[in-house]
Amino acid sequence: MTETASGSARAAQRKGAKGMKIERVFSTEGVHPYDELTWERRDVVQTNWKTGETVFEQKGVEFPDSWSLNASTIVTTKYFRGAVGTDVREWSLKQLIDRVVKTYRKGGEDNDYFASVADAEIFEHELTWLLVHQYFSFNSPVWFNVGTPSPQQVSACFILSVDDSMDSILNWYKEEGFIFKGGSGAGLNLSRIRSSKELLSSGGTASGPVSFMRGADASAGTIKSGGATRRAAKMVVLDVDHPDIEEFVETKAREEDKIRALRDAGFDMDLGGRDITSVQYQNANNSVRVTDEFMRAVEEGTDFGLRARGTGEVIETVDARELFRKISKAAWECADPGLQYDDTINDWHTNPETGRITASNPCSEYMSLDNSSCNLASLNLMKFLKDDDTFDADLFAQAVEVIITAMDISICFADFPTESIGATTRDYRQLGIGYANLGALLMAMGLGYDSDGGRAMAATITSLMTGVSYRRSAELAAVVGPYAGYARNAEAHKRVMRKHQAANDAVRTLHISDEKVHKLAAKAWADVVKLGEKNGFRNAQASVLAPTGTIGFMMDCDTTGIEPDFSLVKFKKLVGGGSMQIVNQTIPRALRKLGYQEEQVEAIVEYIAEHGHVIDAPGLKTEHYEIFDTAMGARSLAPMGHVRMMAACQPFLSGAISKTVNLPETATVEEIEDVYMQSWKLGLKATAIYRDNCKVGQPLSDGGGKAKKDAKDAADAAEAAAEVKTVVVERPVRKRLPKSRPSRTTSFTVGGAEGYMTAGSYPDDGLGEVFLKLGKQGSTLAGVMDAFSMAISISLQYGVPLETYVSKFVNMKFEPAGLTDDPDVRMSQSIMDYVFRRLALDYLPFETRSAMGIYSADERQRQLETGSYEPIEEVAVDQGSVGEETAHLAEPATSAPSVEAASVKEAPRGAHTSAELMEAITGTAVDSPLCFTCGTKMRPAGSCYVCEGCGSTSGCS
């Protein structure tokens, strides 16, 4: 296929095409992009959060001084090639960018993309400038592979196919395994496989697709455990009219029940635990492919036919509304399955004459032909925000032209995991340009994420991006020829371009800024239709919206993909190690844009730093609250706010959107049904949901067998107390400490703040006083801490149990926070959080603090090695006594459980994601997990979590 593509290029040249003239926009003639920046040397050191052992070290790496420590750490550890400590190891960002950009330039020159050598040089400088200034990034495989001796793999997204034969099914296992081995993910549709309700040619009954999913899931789990840095990412799709659809819908929900039962029976169901391998289907995202016919049947409450795979005849009829309910209930229970809307997807398909779109990549943004792939790149939208807080649409469009040209060139020299994928990709040349930082951009512009203005801005930017991409694709077709499959699909492709243009015409702008973007987008789409009619198109697809996890951190983005801001307070990595929480720096800019004076801005930012939200912030107008709504927190976005934003952008994307609609734990099955139904009506191509706490072992979830027993003990105690007729009131008596008593002094550091704690105890054991020293004597902080220490000490002497204070103050959040110098408590959310964790470890028995999820480093290590936190000599102790010993601490069953009490439940044995295991082994209830590698709080990216400190990911499952 490479010869065919090159032949097309030469044919275009023979017809008079002279190659592309490249305009210099970003770089400066006569000045190399590197020379415009100030460069500095940094040391990148990463330590194991459990042991403190150095796991990565490279000193003297070179980066621009404008790049954050996070960005330079991620690039150094993830993308620099060559063995660490050898002369061949890359040590400068210049080497990395040159390795990639020079390969792209050579690919363009070899395939006649440029009109002259001078144009090739301008292209090189423009691409270099955009990368080194963090205006965009290619997807990770480009940084891993391009310009190295490794295969030149540039694609991150793959779609496979499987037919109804054992040869095809076994080939599926093989191809998927090779893709997983390379660190990528794949998706496919299993609907061609006969159902378990159909006969084989031999007369027996077919196994059905769900049975074959077990083998693929085991393969993915094995390859993952063979050394991959994240869970294997895969997507499994089944059509809604497949006779095995109900079995498919309920697979993961039933496995979730199994996890709960095994956990309560004492099995080790943690991620990587000894017994978790008995649970199936955990390595894939599941989606049901629904049709308009089915969704209308749901609306009307009519029956729906399930069809045999071979003949297409209806072999079973089901109630459509009941099946839809089962889909939504399963998603309510375990977040799977999601929905993909088949008719909508294929109505926007540019290549229907070649075949239907039946599946997607693991995160659902790439949707195209079977056995195909897509390489991605994402722009940093905040880089195009001008000083007057308007969006620079002209500059954005010019950046898109350079990036699309580079992405298409990469297909000329790229390698692929299978011959069929390579052939399809070279014939159709699917691209996936997208963006990150939308949430931050809208906030900086003073636009709410869930507002008409926010949606109009996002829609016009997306329209402009895709319109300019297809315009450049048509211009490339004039130079190097249209994609090989264009001729047979020309009319369909042009029809979809007109659909995009019509959608752009339907946008109603609200501000001067989005009006200007919209006009440029309209001009771009008019050019697309005109040039496409004349030249055809170089690319079958142009755009998607991907999660942009690791590359988002490489670009120093505040938000990923199309996501809103996650929270108003973020973690920032500090020089020399550690991290601290800071208020999102987009907030002051947004406040100034809204007209607040500097002293008002300072007061509001200080309030947000303390409270984490804007409710009742001094001087902030209530009509401005929506601008600061986030995915998490006191003013979290409503689920339909996420859906409406996706619906605004979807008509301007070739593919789809990687995004999960978050719902609170209290959400009902009916609300999930509404999200799925409205997503279909609003024209989305795919929807996934996640209800808080629907997974076993998630933070603040049911603590399992022991927690249930403790709750029963408390209820029994309350019932017994209710039977007492006479109430005896006793006044507490203070038990003072003797003049001479044993004490322990601990020095500590929390988020860079140093302090000392002295704890005195009674001679017969038991904590009796605590004194804390922070700051200079006479300072406000020192005075407050002295008063607090006295209050706690007197309360302890009056008999208030230490565990009561631990339950109240553990997980309290305020600054300073972050890494500590205590190996038993590596991360702390405040000084109070640290102090009472340390006191619990020093003075509470194992059984009591275990129920609160507080363990020492040795105990956490023991759990990872043996599956149990308990000391060897205590394993055989009857656990029933624990409830009796602690029953008197519980409040009556008639009282509502407090948030504080809920937050210190026993670390769950059923954890099965990185977030849940981190919760279990650190004992910290957090709104997102801590990284396994470095201990830093992670950030959601699509359906994954990505570490802000080192770039590690949790995978897409």
Phi, psi and omega in degrees: 000334178297321179296321180297315180297317181294324178296323177298319180298315181294324178296320178297322179295321181294333180280000176114353178294135185252007186091169184277136168272124183258126181271137177274117183241312188266315182280167181249128181300133179085356179232122178290142181307327180295329185284351178276350187248158172264125184254150178218160177262140180225156172256129177251114182229129176237138180241154176289127186294336181278314190254345185081359181291139178288121181255343176207137177209124172218115185263150174075027177286152188248126179216157171298147181292346178280346179280137180288165175297321178302310183299315182292325178295315181296315180295317182297314185280328186264322194246338176294135182257161181099149182295134179297136179090000179250165181291339183275353180291131175294143182227357182227145174301330178300318180296317181297309182294320178298318180303319182280308188295319179294328175293319178294318179298315180297320178299321178292318180293318181295335184246022170063037179279334189251146181288333183202171176297323179297321178294322177298321180291320177298317177303314179301315182291320179296315180295318178298315181300314182296323181286314185288337177265008174064032176282334177199171174213145168287164175290163190304319181305329177298313181292328178293316199245326189294130179082007178252171176292347180291163173306140186279064180282123180244350186265144177251343187243133181225143172237127179255180175218154177216137179253177184275063176208153181295324178301314181293319180295317179291327176293326174303312179303317183293310182296319179297320179298319179294323179293317177298320181301325180277003176087009179251180180233167183214159175226159177198164179251128183263013190287346177284341181285132180302148181281167177289357179258008181243160185264150171276165179297335179281351180104346178281178180262138180293155180286324182091154185297327183297324179294322179286338175298330181297315180296318180293323179294318178296320178298315180298318179295323180291315180294321178301314183283356179275012174129000179292156183271359179204170177297145175296132182260126179208156178235133175240126183242141173225136180292146184292340180266010177285135183301339179264019187298321182293321177298317179298315183301322188265000185302306185286329177295320179291324177294328177295321175298320180297318179301316181297315182295315180293322178298314181293337177276359175099006179281155182274099184253019175289160174302125183082000180292167185294333188251355185292337181294345177284350180265136188253168172065024184267354183260007184229150164271132180255138176223142174262130177269107183257152180252165174300323180301316180294315183295325176292323177296325176295314180300318186272349180072034182255175179282161180220137185268135173263133193245142175297143184288326184280313187259338183082002180283151177285121181249353178200145178242135180233161173284116185300319182293323179292320177295318178299323177296319179295321177299313183291323179294319178297319177295323176299323183282324188212011177076002175232145005268162166273179178241143169238133189262099193300312184292323177295316180302312185280344174289336179256018184275125182277350185231049184293336179290337178276323180165161179284159169272121185244346187209185181216175171285176186301331183260004172072013177268331180263119179229114182202200184295155172300153179054054179222171179215168182215133173260144189243157170207147183227139178267148177268101188298329181296337178292343182256013176271119184281170182299333179271013177065029170250158184273129181276086185293322180297314181294321178300314181298320180292326176293319179301320181299316180295315185293316180297321177300315180296317181298320179291322178302322185299331180294334181294326183248359187287152171255158184225155187290334177224158180296319182294321178294318179299317182295315180295318182294319179290330180283332186241344168051053181288131177243160181221066175286146181203200180211167172228169175076021178298315181302316179293320180300312182297319179297316181297330179275000180077030182243131176289143178298315178262064178218159178300320180294319178296317180292321178297319179295314180296318181296315183292322177297316179296319179297315179298316181300311183286323178298314178295324179298313180289328176296314177296326177298320177292323177294321177295324179299328178290336184263311185242008174093152177288167179296151189301329181271008186291317187305315182285344183243014189304311183295319179295318180297315181294326177299318180293324177298321178291327176296317177300316181298317179296321177296322178295321179295335183276351181290135177251112183277159185235344185226165178299321183295309182288337176295320179293318177299318182296320179296318178295322178295318179299319178296319180297316181292326175297319177295322180301311182296317182292309183290326179296322177298326183274314190253341193079195183228146179280337188227134179288327177227156184233325193219149171213171170240103185268171181294330180051049181290281184295318181290336174297320176289327176299326180269005182059041178280145175279327180229155184256145174049227180267004186293150169287173174298139183287316178202162182278345179242131186234166174271139175236132179283140184253151175300133179087004179104167181084175179207164177216157178270134179226156175288134178311125185287354173288335185297310179302322179296319179295319180296319178294322178299326181279357175098010179283144178283163188300320180291328175292319179301314181298318181293318180293316179298319178297320178296316180297320179301325182278321189255339180081003179210177185255358183299124180068019175297138186297123176084352182277124181291139182298330179292347178264356181304317187299335180295334185252016174292144185228175179291329181236164171108189187295327177243065179281150183293143175292149181308319182290342173297321176294316182296316182295324177294316177298320181295328179292326186265335187304321182295352183246023179235139175293318179260224183231203188231129174273106181197144176249132176277116182273135177235150178289165180301330182282356181300147181258167176299324179297324178292323177292320175303318181294320177299314180295319182291315181293327177299320176294313182295328182274359173089020175288156177268336180202152177217138172230148180233159170217119177266127182307134177071015180281348178262142177299135174083001178295152177310137179072015180269178180306132185277003176093197188303313183294317179298323178294321179295318178298320179297321178294318178301316180297319179295318178299318180296319179295320180295318179296320180294328182292337182278348182288130183271326184254128181258122178256121180260123180243136178276140180293151178242132182280129177256101184284152176283149175292164181302322179246121182215154179291146179214165180223128178251130182236126171270147182210159174229127178234114178056034179092349178268130182260150178198174179227141177233127175246122182243120178256146183231162176290152178301328179270022176080156182110130183292136181234345179200154178219132175233132182241136178235117176222141177075179182282147178300135181093349179284162179300316180300315181297319180295316179298317182291325176298313180297318179299317181298317179298316181298316179295317183297314179298319179298318178299320181288338175273003173100007175292122184295143178303322183297334176295316178293321179299316182295332182276323190259340175295138180078005174293134186249123167190165180279150356285151180212166178130211182289147176243175176260015182259117182296339179277336181229085189286326180236140180222142182270353176185172176295321178298318178302314180294311185303314185280339169291317180296318178295321178299316180295326184276330191234347180262145177293158184305316185299320183291311182285335175298321178296338178264000179075029181248119184226154175280169178299319179297320180291321177295320178295321179297322180295320179295326184273323187243348183087002180224139176281338192288147173299150185306317185289347183255000185299324186276358182294140179294116182288346180297334181289339183297317180297321180295321182292329186253000184299326183290348180276342187282147175283160178304149183298339181284347180275144177288134179296138180279159177299321181297318180294321181295328187285353182239028175295165181301136177302127191289144176276351183264011183300139180215020168229166181300324179299316185287322179291321177299322177298318184292321187269346175258341182070019182250122176278116184228163181275352169207159190285165172266148184290137176297328186279311188238353176085002180280149177297135180269170182232139177296143173218101188063233178262013179248175167241140180234137182280130178286341184272318186230354177086002178296149181239158179269354186087174188263359184275000000 
